[in-house]
Amino acid sequence: MQSIKLLLAAMLVFTSIGHAFAIEEVQSCEGRVAMGSVSASGELTLDDLTAALSHKAQAAGASSFRVVSAGGRNTLNGVAELYQ
């Protein structure tokens, strides 16, 4: 019983830490400070493209991003604006 409580407490801590560093995809840039852009290519689905852009935005230190273009034929490429 004690080990279950310890396990649940550890899971709660790690879940909270993950959300503290999450990046947010936004639809509007209103009230946000722009800090650049990132691009990604070679993805097969829009979800994969958005995830790749999110990963690059987070690596660049952005707190949020907005996908401004996405397209392609066999593979997708896209661009996202970054915000602080």
C-alpha positions in Angstrom: 0.0 0.0 0.0 2.8 2.4 0.9 4.6 1.7 -2.4 1.4 2.5 -4.4 1.1 5.8 -2.7 4.8 6.5 -3.5 4.3 5.5 -7.1 1.2 7.8 -7.4 3.1 10.7 -5.9 6.0 10.3 -8.3 3.6 10.1 -11.2 2.0 13.3 -10.1 5.3 15.1 -9.8 6.5 14.0 -13.2 3.2 14.9 -14.9 3.3 18.4 -13.3 6.9 19.0 -14.5 5.9 18.0 -18.1 3.0 20.5 -18.2 5.3 23.3 -16.9 7.3 23.2 -20.0 4.5 22.6 -22.5 4.3 24.8 -25.5 0.9 26.1 -26.7 -0.4 26.3 -30.2 -2.4 29.4 -30.8 -4.7 30.6 -33.5 -4.2 34.4 -33.0 -1.1 36.4 -32.4 -3.0 39.2 -30.6 -1.2 40.4 -27.5 1.9 38.2 -28.1 5.5 39.2 -28.8 6.9 37.7 -32.0 10.3 36.1 -31.7 10.9 34.5 -35.1 9.8 31.5 -37.1 10.7 27.8 -37.6 10.1 25.4 -40.5 9.7 21.7 -40.9 9.5 19.3 -43.8 9.2 15.7 -44.8 6.2 14.9 -42.6 3.4 12.6 -43.7 0.4 14.0 -41.7 -0.7 17.4 -40.4 -0.4 16.0 -36.9 3.2 15.0 -37.5 4.0 18.4 -39.1 2.4 20.3 -36.1 4.4 18.1 -33.7 7.6 18.8 -35.5 7.0 22.5 -35.5 6.1 22.4 -31.8 9.3 20.6 -31.0 11.4 23.2 -32.9 9.5 26.1 -31.3 10.1 24.7 -27.8 13.8 24.2 -28.6 13.9 27.8 -29.7 12.5 28.9 -26.3 9.1 30.0 -27.5 6.1 29.8 -25.2 3.6 29.5 -28.0 3.5 29.1 -31.8 1.1 29.6 -34.7 1.2 27.5 -37.9 1.1 30.0 -40.8 1.6 27.6 -43.7 1.4 23.9 -44.5 1.3 22.1 -47.8 3.0 19.6 -50.1 2.2 16.6 -52.3 3.7 13.4 -51.0 5.2 14.9 -47.9 4.2 18.1 -46.0 6.2 21.1 -45.1 5.2 24.1 -43.0 6.2 27.3 -41.2 5.2 28.5 -37.7 5.6 31.9 -36.1 7.0 31.9 -32.6 5.9 34.0 -29.7 7.2 34.7 -26.2 
